[in-house]
Amino acid sequence: MRPSIPRPTRPATIIHWIKVNNRFGPDAPIVRDMTEQIDATVSEGRNYSLGFGKGLIRSGKIYLVHSWAGQMFVFELTEDQAQRLGLGPMSVSYSQGAKHRDRREPSPIALISTPRFSRGDRLQGSQRITGRVNCKILKPSDTKYALRLGYSTDATSQSFSYLDELPQKMGPVSFDFSPINREDEEKKFSGPLAVFMDLCTVQEKDGDVEVVIYSNTVGQLVEVTAD
């Protein structure tokens, strides 16, 4: 069976979340405005993210909502994180990423858990990203796989950690990814960052990188320091 293209999360999924959780009701202008933006982004096959200040949400909490690799992720922010992201009490942020160039295998061969980074949820932007993730094998395979780490700062980025082999049934898999901030970058990223990980294959085809996803995609909110 041919892998399917992982379109960004169906607009109805996140739009429903906005309708249910915004403070002003399901027919509020914020719902209409966000629906128009999301529809336009999805039609182009892009990931996207939204931030909501506490004054806009019924619970009074602050949220960062992502559509990534065809799945929806909701992260709760602290007041400090929201301030550093420039997200005021009555403000909403919206950003879109690069177009999808990956595909998802309909029958996954593995399930992965939330990763454990060597430095916890605080990453040094100039240091390689290391740690482990638990992997449960659903279907044995001799294919060579990689773990992929994806995120969006000023641009969408992805890094690959190639694996020698998978566990026989279940067990930890170590990873080693490139730093978030490259030495040649003038502007270094720091602050809260949503990162996403999945198991995939990577091949170069016609001068392009072809990625096929063979697991679930997991998301985590980390803190990145510029040093």
N, C-alpha and C positions, 0 to 999 in steps of 0.2 A: 504494500500500500504506500502510495506516495505521501511524503510528509506534507502537512498543511501549513500554509503561511500563518504565523501567529499574529493576526491583526490586533491592533490595540484594543483594550477592553471595550466591549460593546457600549456605545453611548448610553443605552438604557441603564446599564449597571451603575455607572457613576452618577448619571443624572438622577436616578432614583435615590441614591445616597444623599445628593444635594437637596432633593425635595423633602426627604424625611428629616434631615438634620438641620437645615437652615432655620433661623429664628422667625422668619417672616411668612412661612407657609409655602405649600407646593406650587402656588401660582405667582410667587414673588418675582420681581424683575431679575433678581440674581439667578433664578432658575432659567429664565428665558435667555439671558445673556450668556451664561455658561453653556447652555445647550447649543447655541449658535457656534460658539468657539470650538466646542468639542466635536460637533458634526464636521466642521471644516477640517480639523486636524485629522480625524479618523478617515475622512475621504482621501487624504494624502498618505495614509498608512504610517502614521508617526506615533511614537510614544508621547505622553504628555503628563504634566503634573499641575496640581492646584494647591494653593495654600489658603486657609480660612482663618481669619482673626477670631478671637473669642466672642466678640460682639455680634458675630454673624451666625453663631452656632447655638442651638437650643440648650445644650449642656454647659455652655460657657467655657468649653475646652478649645484648644488650638490644634488644628489638623493640617497635615500634609498628605495629600491623596495622589497616588501615582497609578498610571496605566503603563505597565511594562511587560513586554513579551506576551501580550494577550491576557494578562492577569491584573487584578486590582489590588492595590496595597494602601492601607491607611495607617499613618503614623501620627501619634499624639506628640505635640511639641511642648516644651516647657516655655515659660515666659521669656527666659534668657535666650533660648534658641530662636523663638519667634522674633525677638528684637534684633538679633544678629542677621536674620534673614530679611529684615525690613518689613515684617508682617505686623502691622498695627492692629488694634482691637476691631476696627471696622474695615479692614482692608482685605482684599482677595488678590492672590497672585496667580499667574498662569504662564506656563512655559511649555514649549514643544521641542521634541528631540528630532534626531535624524530619522529618515525613512527606514522601515524594516528591511533588512537583507537576510534575515534568518527564517528558518522554517521549523515547525514542531512535528516530531514523529507522533502519530495518533496513539500508538501503543508504547508507553514509556518502558524503558528497561530498568529504571531505578528511581527511587525516591530519596531525596536528600533533605537533611534537617537544616535548621538555622546554623550558619557557620560560627565557629569559635575562633576569633582572631587571637594571635599570640599576645597582643597588647590590649586585649579586651575590646571594648567598643570605642576606644580612643586610638586613632591611627595617626602616625606621623606622616605628613604628606610627602616628605622626601625619602622615606624608607620603603623598601619592598614590603608587600602585604603578605604575611604568612599566617598559617593556622591549620585547622582541621575541620572537616565536616563529616558527619555520619552519613553513610550511604547504605541503603537497603536495596539489594538486587532482586528485581522482579523476573528478569529473564537473562540467563547467562549469555555472554557474548564475548567473542575474542577481538572485537573491534577496538581500535585505539581511540580513547576518549580524552577529552580535556574538560576541566572546570572553567567556566567563563564568569568573570566578574564584570558587571556593567554598571554605569552610573552616568549622571549628567551634571556637569559643572557649567562652564560656558558652552561646552559642546558635549555631545554624547560620546562616551569612551567605552571600550571593552578591552579586557586583558585576559590572556589564556594561560592556564597552568596545565601542562600536558602530563598525563598519567601513564605510568608503566603498566598498571593493571588495576582492575577493580576487585573489591573483596569477593570472596566466594558466595557469601549470603548477606552478611551485614558487618559493617565495621567502619572505622575512621579512615578518611582519605586526606592526606596532607596536600596543601596548596601553597604556591609561591607566585604572587602576581607582581607586576611592575608597579612602581610608586605612582601615586595620584598626581604628584607635581614633578614634572620633568626638570632637569637642570637648566635646559635652554629656555624654559618659560619665564617670561618677565613677571607675569602676574601669578602669584601662588594662591591656590585655593585654601581656604580655612573655614571651619564652621560645620554645622550639621549637614550630613549628606546621606541620602538614601542609596544603598548599594544593593545589587541583585546578583544572584548566583544560580547557575544551572549546569547540568552535565550535557556535553555536546560533542559533535565531531566538527573538525575544521579542515576545509580543503580549499585550495586556490583553483579557481575555474575562470578561464577567460579574463585573467588579470584582476578578478574580484575574489574576495574571501566568502566562501559559502559555509554557513553555519547551520547545522541541524540539531535541534534540541531533543534530548532523549530522557529528560526527567522533568519533574516539577520545577518551577522557578521560585526561589525564596528571596525575601527582602528583609533588610535590616537598616535601622537608622544608626549611624556612627558619627563620631566627632573627629574632624580632621584638623590637625595643627599644621601651621605653615612651616615650622622649623624641621 
